[in-house]
Amino acid sequence: MALHLTVISPEIYTYGAMVIAGALERQGFNIDLVKVSNENDYSKIEPSDIYCIGLYSSIHILRYGNFVKTLKKKFGSPVIVGGPSTIEPKIVFKHLPDVDVVVVGEGEETIKEVVDKFHIGQFSPSNLSGVDGIAYRDGEEIVKTKNRKQTDLSERPPLKVPPDISDQNVRGANIYIESMRGCKGICTFCQVPQLFGWEIRSRPLERIVEEAKMLVERGVKKIAVSGGTTTYYGFRQKIDEDSFTTLLRMLSEVVGSRNLSIPDIRVDAVTEKILKAIRNYTVGWVFYGIESGSQQILNRMHKNIDLDQIRSAVYEAKRSGVKVAGSFITAYPGEGEEDHKQTVELICELQLLDHFVSIAEPIPGTPLYYEAAKLPLEQNQLFIKSEGKLGKRYGLTVAEDRALDLMVTGYASRPYPISSEGKIFENFLAEAKKQGAEIKEITLMAKETSDLRG
């Protein structure tokens, strides 16, 4: 009798959870793919031989300890966790002590081997040692096996798609589909190279298009193309404008250009032809990773771009008839008041149509994570009270105050008003406080790393 496995995806159906569920289903296992709304939601959890949980956010490591404990107590089945947040398995085991196995890195091949060990009655430390890309407990010791070789994306199994996928909205799309893995950038805050490496591995065009058709048949209406910096699709020695253009054109024929979008793009990975493809075959937006208006901070981030490249990329997009948005990171270690002021000035100058502002988050595995681990709290802007007018009024830290300032500045600097429901300032204030609270927790978790890495 085939094993029954449940793949659990917190809060949203992630693409990674669908990949893992699809890989296990192809192996002949009976698979349930379940979305839980929070760490206290057990409403859809049924008895299962094994539970697999995808942790795509660092905060899940801190939130889902009791969830895993309850699963184990109620059903007694092994629990495997994986996802972008499991690069530091000792941290995972500290906060999720009831987990049996941590998958480290790309998981679709690893998970099949781990489950096979259970299937043949060998789910024990002595037999797990031969599986690459995992960590597990052997008595009091946490054992991490050698890294697994990168996945051959041409052979990746099809997704398992939940029936209610069309109800999902993640930044305007029902689902993000994977076009490639890897990134040529070395940004200190980004986890993509840590997970997938610096080599660009593009999926075959026909497989991506087949996947899009299958998703549309299952009710998906809006698709976003993901994979680090999307315009690296087809990259060999340089950006392949033709491959990227063909990808967008063929996907737009499946889902319609008004239902196709792309996520973040580097300002140094875009050309006139690429902008034309975005204008013609998608909703017509680019979302640049700008991060800061301070060259000193961009250099500290190892962003490898300069302010003139930012200005040029924004100008060329506008000239091509493409709408421009930008992402910004504030309170990065070493950021001073002058650096913040320069970012405010750049936002005012660029007049973008939308902005995403984030307090610098130390994501496990990134250089920023280890820098935050070493930085004394009294020097960390997340833990320093703001002396600014709004900061004092609302009890904000320097990081929260700066995030709020950039959000308000971005909204006010739009070239023309964009309708928005609700109370704008109150929403920005709530978002800044929420980010501050969560990233404080993640920062404290990062500081445990120096004691646990060993």
HELIX and SHEET records of a PDB file:
HELIX    1   1 TYR A   15  ARG A   26  1                                  12    
HELIX    2   2 SER A   58  ARG A   63  1                                   6    
HELIX    3   3 GLY A   65  PHE A   75  1                                  11    
HELIX    4   4 PRO A   84  THR A   86  5                                   3    
HELIX    5   5 PRO A   89  HIS A   95  1                                   7    
HELIX    6   6 GLU A  108  HIS A  119  1                                  12    
HELIX    7   7 PRO A  125  LEU A  128  1                                   4    
HELIX    8   8 LEU A  153  GLU A  155  5                                   3    
HELIX    9   9 ILE A  165  ASP A  167  5                                   3    
HELIX   10  10 VAL A  192  PHE A  196  1                                   5    
HELIX   11  11 LEU A  205  GLU A  217  1                                  13    
HELIX   12  12 THR A  230  TYR A  232  5                                   3    
HELIX   13  13 GLU A  241  VAL A  255  1                                  15    
HELIX   14  14 SER A  257  ASN A  259  5                                   3    
HELIX   15  15 GLU A  272  TYR A  281  1                                  10    
HELIX   16  16 GLN A  295  ARG A  300  1                                   6    
HELIX   17  17 LEU A  307  ARG A  319  1                                  13    
HELIX   18  18 GLU A  337  LEU A  350  1                                  14    
HELIX   19  19 PRO A  367  LYS A  374  1                                   8    
HELIX   20  20 LEU A  377  GLN A  379  5                                   3    
HELIX   21  21 LYS A  389  TYR A  394  1                                   6    
HELIX   22  22 VAL A  398  ALA A  412  1                                  15    
HELIX   23  23 ILE A  424  LEU A  452  1                                  29    
SHEET    1   A 7 ASN A  30  VAL A  36  0                                        
SHEET    2   A 7 HIS A   4  PRO A  10  1                                        
SHEET    3   A 7 ILE A  50  GLY A  54  1                                        
SHEET    4   A 7 VAL A  79  GLY A  82  1                                        
SHEET    5   A 7 VAL A 101  VAL A 103  1                                        
SHEET    6   A 7 ILE A 134  ASP A 138 -1                                        
SHEET    7   A 7 GLU A 141  LYS A 144 -1                                        
SHEET    1   B 3 ILE A 175  GLU A 178  0                                        
SHEET    2   B 3 ILE A 223  SER A 226  1                                        
SHEET    3   B 3 LEU A 260  SER A 261  1                                        
SHEET    1   C 2 MET A 180  ARG A 181  0                                        
SHEET    2   C 2 ARG A 201  SER A 202 -1                                        
SHEET    1   D 4 ASP A 264  ILE A 265  0                                        
SHEET    2   D 4 TRP A 285  GLU A 291  1                                        
SHEET    3   D 4 LYS A 323  THR A 330  1                                        
SHEET    4   D 4 ASP A 354  ILE A 359  1                                        
END                                                                             
